[in-house]
Amino acid sequence: MTHHTLEMAAIVAAILTLGGGLVAIYKPIRKLLGRLETLEAELEKQQTEVMTSKDARVVLLGGVLACLEGLQEQGCNGSVVETSAVIRQFLLEQARK
């Protein structure tokens, strides 16, 4: 009978030890998962900002091109013509991507 009681006590102790170990592991893992979720949300926000910024730069570049075309119509040549061509080429390449 005593041998049976000792076996039961050993089993209960093993279960409690495993349970305590699982609790000790669970808290840091939960903390890491929370940090990972925060990082994923921040990454998504940054990707949205990058795309918005890219769109805004294309609009601004289009405005610069329009200004250069206006200068060209008024007779300004040289770097105005060259820069207009470079911007047009860049915008065409970006449209193909």
Buried (B, 14 or more C-beta within 10 A) or exposed (E): EEEEEEEEEEEEEEEEEEEEEEEEEEEEEEEEEEEEEEEEEEEEEEEEEEEEEEEEEBEEBEEEBEEBBEBBEEEEEEEBBEBBEEBEEEBEEEEEE
